[in-house]
Amino acid sequence: MNWIESFTSENKPIVALAPMDGYCDSAFRATCKFVAPDIVVFSEFYSADGLHHNPLLAERVLTHDPIEHPLVFQIFGNTPEMFLSAGKIIESYGAQGVDINMGCPVKKVVKCGYGSGLMIDRDRAMKIVNILAENLKIPVTVKTRLGWDGFEELIDFGKSLEQAGAKLITVHGRTRQQAYTGDANWEPMFDLQKALKIPVVGNGDCKNYEDGMQRIEKNGERGLWGFMIARWSLGNPWCFLAGNYEPTWQERIAVMERHLAYMVSSKWENRACLEIRKHFTHYLHGFEWVREFRKKLATVTSVAETAWILAELRGLY
Ligand SMILES: Cc1cc2nc3c(=O)[nH]c(=O)nc-3n(C[C@H](O)[C@H](O)[C@H](O)COP(=O)(O)O)c2cc1C
C-alpha cells in the first residue's frame, strides 16, 4: 500500500507540510513529524537536472531520517528524461513519493518552462507525469495552482494529469498571475475533486489543523481529501495538531533544541548555525525580546553557543 492509499483506505484526511524552498530540509521536516507524527511531509523543491548530474547534491539533499516517512520529494524541471532519472534516484533513497512542481510563479523559473510554465505546456507536463508513473514504484503527485490567469482550465488540466498517471493533486488556491496576492480561493477545488477519482489536497492561507478541517468541508461533508500548510508552519509545527494546540514555553524551547539537533546531524556545524537562525526567529515571533535574541544569534558560530542561548531562554518564563 502506498502512502496515499494508507490515508484513503482508512478515510483519514491527508494533512501535509507544504514544500517551501529554503525551509523544508530534513531538519524542519523531522521536527514537524516529531511534533505531529500523522502528517505527510513534502521537501523544498530540487532541480531534476541537478539531482541527475550531481550525485553529491543528491546525497546531501535526499539523505533523511526515517522519522520523516511518509516523505515526498518535490522536483522541478521540464525534461521528461531528467525527471525520470531524478525520480529513480529519489526512490533509491527510500522516499515514499515524488511530487512535480507545476505551480511556482517566479519569473525566472517560468521563463525556463519550469513550475507554472508546465501549466501552459500541457503535452510536456503529461509526458513528465507519464514517464514517472510508468517507471517508478512510488506514486507520482503534482502540486499546481488554480490556473495561469483564471481557473477555467483547472478541471480539464486535472483530468489530464489523472489520466497521465498522477495519484494525487495539490492545488494552491491562487493563479500564477496572483502569485501570493489576494485570498486563496478554495471553491474551484471542490469541483475538481468531484471530477476526479484521485485525491485533491487544498492549499493556501490555511492556519492550522482546525482551519484546514473546516476548509476541506463542503455542505457538511468532506469535499477534499486533505490540506497542506506552508507559511503558518514556520516556527509552529504545532499547527498540525488538533484542538488549536498551544505549546508551553518549555515545550517550545525543547522543540527548538530538537530542531537544532536535527540540523546538526544533517548539516555542517557552521551551516547549521547559520540556517537555524531564521527558524528560531519564527519560533519566537511575537515575543517581545526576539530582536535581542536575534542579535545574539547573529554572532554565534558554534552549536554549543547556540545551545547555550537556548538554555538561557529556558529560564525566562
Ligand atoms: C518561502 C516559501 C518557499 C516556497 N517554496 C515552494 C516550493 O519549493 N515548492 C512549491 O510547490 N511551493 C513552494 N511554496 C508555496 C507553498 O508551498 C504554498 O503553496 C504557498 O505558500 C501557499 O500556502 P500557505 O498559504 O499555507 O503558505 C513556497 C512558499 C514559501 C512562502
The ligand as an ORCA input file, in Angstrom:
! r2SCAN-3c Opt
* xyz 0 1
  C       9.350     30.612      1.412
  C       8.449     29.787      0.526
  C       9.004     28.842     -0.306
  C       8.172     28.057     -1.146
  N       8.740     27.083     -1.914
  C       7.929     26.236     -2.601
  C       8.468     25.113     -3.281
  O       9.677     24.839     -3.249
  N       7.590     24.333     -3.983
  C       6.241     24.584     -4.019
  O       5.486     23.839     -4.649
  N       5.722     25.630     -3.371
  C       6.523     26.441     -2.653
  N       5.973     27.463     -1.948
  C       4.493     27.631     -1.944
  C       3.867     26.903     -0.757
  O       4.067     25.508     -0.820
  C       2.360     27.187     -0.696
  O       1.758     26.733     -1.884
  C       2.017     28.666     -0.520
  O       2.875     29.280      0.421
  C       0.564     28.826     -0.049
  O       0.355     28.130      1.149
  P       0.298     28.876      2.594
  O      -0.759     29.910      2.494
  O      -0.019     27.759      3.562
  O       1.635     29.498      2.835
  C       6.771     28.265     -1.142
  C       6.228     29.249     -0.312
  C       7.037     29.998      0.524
  C       6.414     31.032      1.437
*
